[in-house]
Amino acid sequence: MTDDGVLNAYSARAAEYTSVLGSIEDTHELDRMCIERWAKQISGPVLDAGCGPGHWTDFLHKRGVNISGIDLVPEFIESARSRFPEASFRVSSVRTLDLADGSVGGVLGWYSLIHLAPTELPQVLVEFRRVLSPQGHLLVGFFEGEADEPLDHAITTAYYWSVHRMSGLLQDAGFEVLDIETRHDHGSRPHAAIAAIARSGTSGPKHISPVS
């Protein structure tokens, strides 16, 4: 889906989204443990890519992480700056990060990639790899299911990804998968998280897997 489509859909419901899902108390305890554990490995600045209303950025900032949050939706960034004034936020797209090559030690992509069409995701992963230092850390969270299948998302079109497919795309983009977590809580869609590091000696993918 285009940036404009996602922007318009979330802008129209940003206040509602923030009130329902914009607090760290609204998140799963296991997700908090996963993200905090991941962040402890990182040296250097961290980017929360697609930070939404900013609660995960604030969560890690309060734990001493040098982190900034970006999001496509100005209403989210305005709310995040107001609610979490000690953290850093700016409007930006995950498709083209306004960062130098190798300039960050970690990228958090927590459910921020779900609206990318299957043909678009590989290049965004390459962009994440570009800004990460060698051995820099990436953590992605997503809905686990049949790869490339759309799902009935409350805001706008989103997609499932299988662990196998996401792992392959990460490897193609220049990452080494370190850890995989999956969970299926009653009444919610299956969840997956993959932690990976940027492979040394490569600044991008050897190839991009075809969409299947």
VOBA-1610 file (N, C-alpha, C; in pm, whole numbers, padded with zeros to 5 digits, always signed):
BEGIN
Met+00085-00119+00000Met+00000+00000+00000Met+00089+00125+00000Thr+00045+00229-00067Thr+00126+00350-00076Thr+00134+00421+00058Asp+00238+00504+00073Asp+00249+00585+00194Asp+00126+00673+00212Asp+00076+00730+00101Asp-00040+00818+00111Asp-00162+00744+00164Gly-00181+00621+00120Gly-00294+00543+00167Gly-00287+00514+00316Val-00169+00474+00362Val-00149+00447+00505Val-00161+00576+00585Leu-00101+00684+00534Leu-00106+00813+00602Leu-00250+00859+00621Asn-00327+00855+00516Asn-00464+00903+00525Asn-00548+00817+00619Ala-00529+00686+00612Ala-00608+00596+00696Ala-00577+00616+00844Tyr-00449+00630+00879Tyr-00413+00646+01019Tyr-00437+00788+01069Ser-00418+00887+00983Ser-00444+01025+01024Ser-00589+01042+01067Ala-00680+00977+00995Ala-00822+00990+01026Ala-00859+00928+01159Arg-00777+00833+01207Arg-00812+00761+01330Arg-00699+00763+01432Ala-00609+00860+01419Ala-00492+00863+01507Ala-00529+00878+01654Ala-00623+00966+01684Ala-00663+00987+01823Ala-00726+00862+01881Glu-00811+00797+01803Glu-00874+00673+01848Glu-00770+00564+01871Tyr-00678+00549+01776Tyr-00573+00448+01787Tyr-00488+00471+01912Thr-00450+00597+01934Thr-00366+00629+02050Thr-00438+00599+02181Ser-00566+00628+02187Ser-00641+00604+02311Ser-00655+00456+02341Val-00657+00372+02238Val-00678+00228+02258Val-00546+00152+02268Leu-00446+00191+02186Leu-00323+00112+02176Leu-00196+00193+02198Gly-00209+00317+02244Gly-00093+00404+02250Gly-00023+00412+02383Ser-00050+00320+02472Ser+00015+00318+02603Ser+00091+00188+02621Ile+00201+00192+02690Ile+00278+00071+02712Ile+00198-00031+02793Glu+00103+00017+02872Glu+00018-00072+02950Glu-00076-00152+02860Asp-00096-00106+02737Asp-00181-00177+02642Asp-00108-00291+02573Thr+00023-00303+02595Thr+00103-00404+02526Thr+00114-00531+02609His+00153-00638+02544His+00168-00768+02611His+00297-00769+02693Glu+00290-00825+02812Glu+00408-00831+02899Glu+00524-00903+02829Leu+00495-01009+02754Leu+00600-01083+02685Leu+00666-00999+02576Asp+00589-00910+02514Asp+00647-00819+02415Asp+00741-00719+02483Arg+00701-00669+02598Arg+00788-00577+02671Arg+00919-00645+02709Met+00910-00769+02754Met+01030-00844+02791Met+01119-00869+02669Cys+01057-00903+02557Cys+01131-00930+02434Cys+01206-00806+02386Ile+01137-00693+02382Ile+01199-00570+02330Ile+01306-00518+02426Glu+01282-00524+02554Glu+01383-00479+02649Glu+01507-00567+02643Arg+01489-00698+02634Arg+01603-00790+02624Arg+01682-00764+02497Trp+01611-00741+02387Trp+01678-00712+02260Trp+01762-00585+02270Ala+01706-00481+02330Ala+01774-00352+02335Ala+01900-00354+02419Lys+01906-00443+02517Lys+02023-00449+02604Lys+02149-00492+02530Gln+02135-00552+02413Gln+02251-00598+02337Gln+02316-00489+02253Ile+02248-00376+02241Ile+02284-00277+02139Ile+02374-00169+02194Ser+02477-00136+02118Ser+02556-00017+02145Ser+02534+00080+02030Gly+02520+00206+02064Gly+02492+00306+01961Gly+02345+00339+01955Pro+02310+00437+01873Pro+02171+00483+01865Pro+02078+00378+01806Val+01952+00388+01845Val+01849+00295+01798Val+01739+00376+01730Leu+01684+00322+01622Leu+01572+00384+01551Leu+01447+00299+01571Asp+01341+00362+01622Asp+01209+00298+01627Asp+01138+00336+01498Ala+01144+00247+01400Ala+01099+00276+01264Ala+00950+00244+01251Gly+00870+00350+01245Gly+00725+00333+01246Gly+00675+00328+01389Cys+00707+00433+01464Cys+00686+00432+01610Cys+00541+00454+01650Gly+00453+00492+01553Gly+00315+00518+01592Gly+00308+00627+01696Pro+00225+00608+01800Pro+00211+00712+01903Pro+00326+00719+02003Gly+00433+00642+01980Gly+00558+00665+02052Gly+00581+00589+02181His+00492+00498+02218His+00504+00434+02349His+00626+00341+02360Trp+00661+00273+02250Trp+00779+00187+02257Trp+00908+00270+02260Thr+00910+00381+02189Thr+01025+00471+02195Thr+01046+00520+02338Asp+00939+00562+02402Asp+00946+00609+02539Asp+00987+00497+02633Phe+00934+00379+02612Phe+00966+00262+02694Phe+01117+00237+02697Leu+01180+00241+02580Leu+01324+00215+02575Leu+01405+00337+02619His+01356+00456+02589His+01424+00577+02635His+01436+00578+02787Lys+01330+00540+02855Lys+01331+00537+03001Lys+01425+00431+03056Arg+01469+00339+02973Arg+01563+00236+03014Arg+01704+00266+02968Gly+01728+00390+02931Gly+01862+00436+02899Gly+01907+00416+02757Val+01815+00377+02668Val+01851+00355+02528Val+01851+00489+02454Asn+01955+00511+02374Asn+01962+00630+02288Asn+01876+00605+02165Ile+01750+00641+02173Ile+01653+00602+02071Ile+01575+00722+02020Ser+01542+00718+01892Ser+01453+00817+01833Ser+01344+00742+01758Gly+01226+00804+01748Gly+01114+00742+01679Gly+01076+00819+01555Ile+01043+00746+01449Ile+00993+00809+01328Ile+00859+00746+01291Asp+00774+00826+01229Asp+00648+00773+01178Asp+00600+00861+01064Leu+00525+00800+00975Leu+00471+00868+00859Leu+00359+00966+00896Val+00292+00941+01009Val+00169+01012+01043Val+00199+01131+01135Pro+00183+01254+01088Pro+00214+01370+01172Pro+00135+01374+01303Glu+00012+01325+01300Glu-00069+01325+01422Glu-00007+01236+01529Phe+00052+01124+01489Phe+00120+01037+01585Phe+00242+01108+01644Ile+00319+01172+01559Ile+00441+01240+01606Ile+00406+01355+01698Glu+00304+01431+01664Glu+00260+01541+01750Glu+00217+01489+01887Ser+00142+01380+01888Ser+00098+01321+02014Ser+00216+01267+02093Ala+00308+01201+02026Ala+00425+01145+02095Ala+00510+01254+02158Arg+00532+01362+02086Arg+00611+01472+02141Arg+00545+01534+02263Ser+00411+01540+02261Ser+00338+01596+02373Ser+00340+01503+02494Arg+00321+01375+02470Arg+00310+01279+02581Arg+00446+01235+02635Phe+00546+01234+02548Phe+00680+01186+02586Phe+00785+01290+02547Pro+00785+01406+02612Pro+00869+01517+02567Pro+01019+01492+02582Glu+01060+01395+02659Glu+01203+01370+02677Glu+01262+01282+02566Ala+01175+01220+02487Ala+01222+01136+02377Ala+01220+01216+02246Ser+01287+01162+02144Ser+01301+01231+02016Ser+01211+01165+01911Phe+01134+01248+01839Phe+01044+01199+01736Phe+01047+01291+01614Arg+01027+01233+01496Arg+01016+01313+01375Arg+00935+01237+01270Val+00879+01312+01176Val+00802+01254+01068Val+00898+01202+00960Ser+00881+01076+00923Ser+00964+01017+00819Ser+00902+00885+00777Ser+00937+00839+00659Ser+00888+00712+00607Ser+00995+00604+00624Val+00951+00481+00650Val+01045+00369+00660Val+01102+00334+00523Arg+01040+00382+00417Arg+01088+00348+00284Arg+01219+00418+00249Thr+01237+00540+00300Thr+01359+00617+00273Thr+01399+00684+00403Leu+01490+00624+00476Leu+01530+00675+00607Leu+01631+00788+00589Asp+01610+00896+00661Asp+01698+01011+00651Asp+01817+00995+00745Leu+01891+00886+00724Leu+02007+00852+00806Leu+02121+00808+00717Ala+02244+00831+00765Ala+02361+00789+00690Ala+02380+00638+00697Asp+02451+00584+00600Asp+02484+00442+00600Asp+02555+00404+00730Gly+02516+00292+00791Gly+02584+00240+00908Gly+02580+00328+01030Ser+02479+00413+01042Ser+02479+00515+01148Ser+02406+00475+01275Val+02336+00363+01276Val+02264+00322+01396Val+02303+00181+01437Gly+02288+00155+01566Gly+02321+00023+01619Gly+02203-00071+01624Gly+02081-00016+01612Gly+01963-00101+01617Gly+01844-00036+01547Val+01760-00120+01490Val+01634-00076+01431Val+01522-00164+01486Leu+01421-00099+01540Leu+01301-00168+01587Leu+01190-00148+01486Gly+01140-00256+01430Gly+01029-00250+01336Gly+00912-00330+01390Trp+00850-00277+01495Trp+00748-00352+01569Trp+00610-00326+01510Tyr+00565-00419+01428Tyr+00436-00409+01359Tyr+00428-00286+01269Ser+00541-00234+01229Ser+00544-00117+01141Ser+00559-00154+00994Leu+00573-00284+00965Leu+00592-00329+00827Leu+00469-00400+00773Ile+00365-00411+00854Ile+00252-00496+00817Ile+00169-00440+00701His+00178-00311+00676His+00099-00252+00567His+00174-00247+00435Leu+00298-00292+00434Leu+00374-00296+00309Leu+00330-00414+00225Ala+00304-00390+00098Ala+00267-00499+00008Ala+00385-00595-00007Pro+00358-00722-00039Pro+00467-00819-00053Pro+00579-00776-00147Thr+00547-00697-00249Thr+00650-00651-00342Thr+00734-00537-00284Glu+00685-00474-00177Glu+00752-00357-00120Glu+00842-00390-00001Leu+00807-00493+00074Leu+00880-00522+00196Leu+01030-00547+00174Pro+01071-00624+00073Pro+01215-00650+00058Pro+01300-00525+00054Gln+01257-00422-00018Gln+01338-00301-00030Gln+01344-00223+00101Val+01239-00230+00181Val+01243-00163+00311Val+01342-00234+00403Leu+01348-00366+00398Leu+01447-00440+00476Leu+01589-00404+00432Val+01607-00385+00303Val+01738-00340+00252Val+01771-00201+00308Glu+01672-00114+00316Glu+01693+00019+00372Glu+01731+00010+00520Phe+01669-00079+00594Phe+01707-00100+00734Phe+01853-00146+00742Arg+01889-00239+00654Arg+02028-00288+00654Arg+02126-00176+00621Arg+02087-00088+00533Arg+02176+00023+00493Arg+02214+00110+00611Val+02120+00143+00696Val+02148+00237+00805Val+02210+00169+00926Leu+02209+00036+00930Leu+02266-00035+01044Leu+02417-00053+01029Ser+02487-00039+01139Ser+02628-00070+01142Ser+02649-00220+01127Pro+02767-00267+01087Pro+02793-00410+01084Pro+02767-00471+01222Gln+02697-00581+01224Gln+02655-00647+01347Gln+02549-00567+01423Gly+02491-00466+01357Gly+02379-00394+01417Gly+02257-00483+01428His+02170-00450+01520His+02058-00538+01555His+01925-00488+01498Leu+01845-00583+01449Leu+01711-00555+01400Leu+01612-00646+01473Leu+01497-00589+01511Leu+01389-00669+01567Leu+01261-00631+01496Val+01193-00729+01438Val+01067-00705+01371Val+00957-00788+01437Gly+00841-00728+01454Gly+00723-00798+01503Gly+00615-00792+01397Phe+00539-00900+01382Phe+00440-00905+01274Phe+00336-01013+01303Phe+00228-01011+01224Phe+00125-01114+01232Phe+00173-01237+01155Glu+00177-01349+01223Glu+00229-01472+01161Glu+00115-01549+01096Gly+00136-01588+00971Gly+00034-01661+00899Gly+00082-01697+00760Glu-00013-01726+00672Glu+00021-01760+00534Glu+00089-01640+00469Ala+00209-01661+00416Ala+00289-01551+00363Ala+00215-01474+00256Asp+00223-01342+00266Asp+00171-01249+00166Asp+00018-01237+00166Glu-00050-01305+00257Glu-00195-01302+00258Glu-00245-01175+00328Pro-00340-01102+00265Pro-00396-00985+00334Pro-00483-01027+00451Leu-00494-00939+00549Leu-00579-00965+00664Leu-00675-00849+00683Asp-00779-00876+00758Asp-00885-00776+00781Asp-00843-00685+00896His-00760-00586+00865His-00708-00494+00965His-00806-00380+00986Ala-00815-00331+01112Ala-00916-00230+01146Ala-00891-00096+01078Ile-00766-00064+01045Ile-00734+00067+00989Ile-00724+00063+00837Thr-00641-00026+00785Thr-00622-00036+00641Thr-00556-00169+00609Thr-00542-00200+00483Thr-00492-00330+00439Thr-00358-00363+00503Ala-00349-00482+00557Ala-00225-00533+00616Ala-00205-00676+00568Tyr-00087-00732+00599Tyr-00052-00864+00546Tyr+00007-00952+00655Tyr-00024-01081+00642Tyr+00045-01183+00721Tyr+00180-01212+00657Trp+00273-01259+00744Trp+00400-01312+00695Trp+00430-01440+00772Ser+00475-01541+00701Ser+00520-01661+00771Ser+00661-01637+00825Val+00695-01705+00932Val+00830-01696+00987Val+00933-01736+00881His+00902-01841+00807His+00995-01889+00705His+01018-01782+00598Arg+00910-01722+00551Arg+00923-01621+00445Arg+00996-01497+00494Met+00959-01448+00614Met+01025-01330+00668Met+01173-01358+00692Ser+01205-01474+00742Ser+01346-01509+00766Ser+01424-01508+00635Gly+01364-01561+00530Gly+01431-01561+00400Gly+01454-01421+00346Leu+01356-01334+00361Leu+01372-01196+00315Leu+01480-01124+00395Leu+01487-01149+00523Leu+01591-01088+00604Leu+01729-01136+00560Gln+01742-01263+00535Gln+01871-01316+00488Gln+01908-01255+00353Asp+01812-01243+00264Asp+01839-01182+00133Asp+01883-01036+00145Ala+01832-00968+00247Ala+01861-00826+00264Ala+01994-00801+00336Gly+02062-00906+00376Gly+02193-00890+00440Gly+02193-00912+00589Phe+02094-00987+00640Phe+02084-01014+00783Phe+02109-01161+00814Glu+02149-01185+00936Glu+02155-01320+00991Glu+02052-01331+01102Val+01959-01424+01089Val+01855-01443+01189Val+01915-01506+01314Leu+01885-01445+01429Leu+01937-01494+01556Leu+01833-01566+01641Asp+01712-01513+01640Asp+01612-01566+01732Asp+01472-01545+01674Ile+01385-01641+01700Ile+01247-01635+01654Ile+01155-01667+01772Glu+01054-01584+01790Glu+00953-01609+01892Glu+00815-01607+01826Thr+00731-01701+01864Thr+00593-01702+01816Thr+00499-01719+01934Arg+00377-01670+01916Arg+00277-01679+02023Arg+00138-01666+01962His+00044-01740+02015His-00095-01727+01971His-00183-01717+02094Asp-00217-01596+02131Asp-00303-01572+02246Asp-00449-01585+02206His-00530-01632+02297His-00672-01648+02269His-00734-01514+02231Gly-00809-01515+02123Gly-00879-01394+02079Gly-00795-01297+02000Ser-00673-01333+01965Ser-00588-01243+01886Ser-00521-01321+01774Arg-00468-01248+01677Arg-00398-01312+01565Arg-00263-01366+01612Pro-00213-01470+01545Pro-00081-01522+01580Pro+00027-01415+01566His+00118-01413+01661His+00225-01314+01667His+00359-01381+01642Ala+00449-01308+01578Ala+00586-01354+01561Ala+00681-01237+01576Ala+00800-01266+01624Ala+00907-01167+01632Ala+01037-01234+01590Ile+01114-01164+01510Ile+01243-01216+01465Ile+01351-01114+01496Ala+01454-01159+01565Ala+01573-01078+01592Ala+01683-01120+01495Ala+01752-01021+01439Ala+01857-01049+01341Ala+01968-00947+01356Ile+02084-00979+01301Ile+02194-00884+01297Ile+02237-00861+01152Ala+02289-00742+01127Ala+02342-00710+00995Ala+02473-00784+00975Arg+02482-00861+00869Arg+02603-00936+00843Arg+02719-00842+00814Ser+02834-00875+00865Ser+02953-00795+00839Ser+02997-00814+00694Gly+03057-00708+00640Gly+03114-00719+00508Gly+03014-00713+00395Thr+02891-00670+00427Thr+02792-00655+00321Thr+02710-00531+00349Ser+02682-00453+00249Ser+02603-00331+00265Ser+02466-00346+00203Gly+02433-00465+00159Gly+02304-00484+00097Gly+02285-00627+00056Pro+02178-00658-00015Pro+02145-00795-00047Pro+02224-00850-00165Lys+02246-00980-00163Lys+02302-01045-00281Lys+02194-01062-00387His+02071-01084-00341His+01958-01094-00431His+01832-01072-00350Ile+01724-01053-00420Ile+01594-01039-00355Ile+01510-01160-00395Ser+01458-01232-00298Ser+01376-01348-00329Ser+01251-01306-00405Pro+01212-01381-00504Pro+01088-01349-00573Pro+00969-01372-00483Val+00866-01293-00501Val+00744-01312-00424Val+00677-01439-00470Ser+00641-01525-00375Ser+00578-01652-00410Ser+00440-01661-00351
//
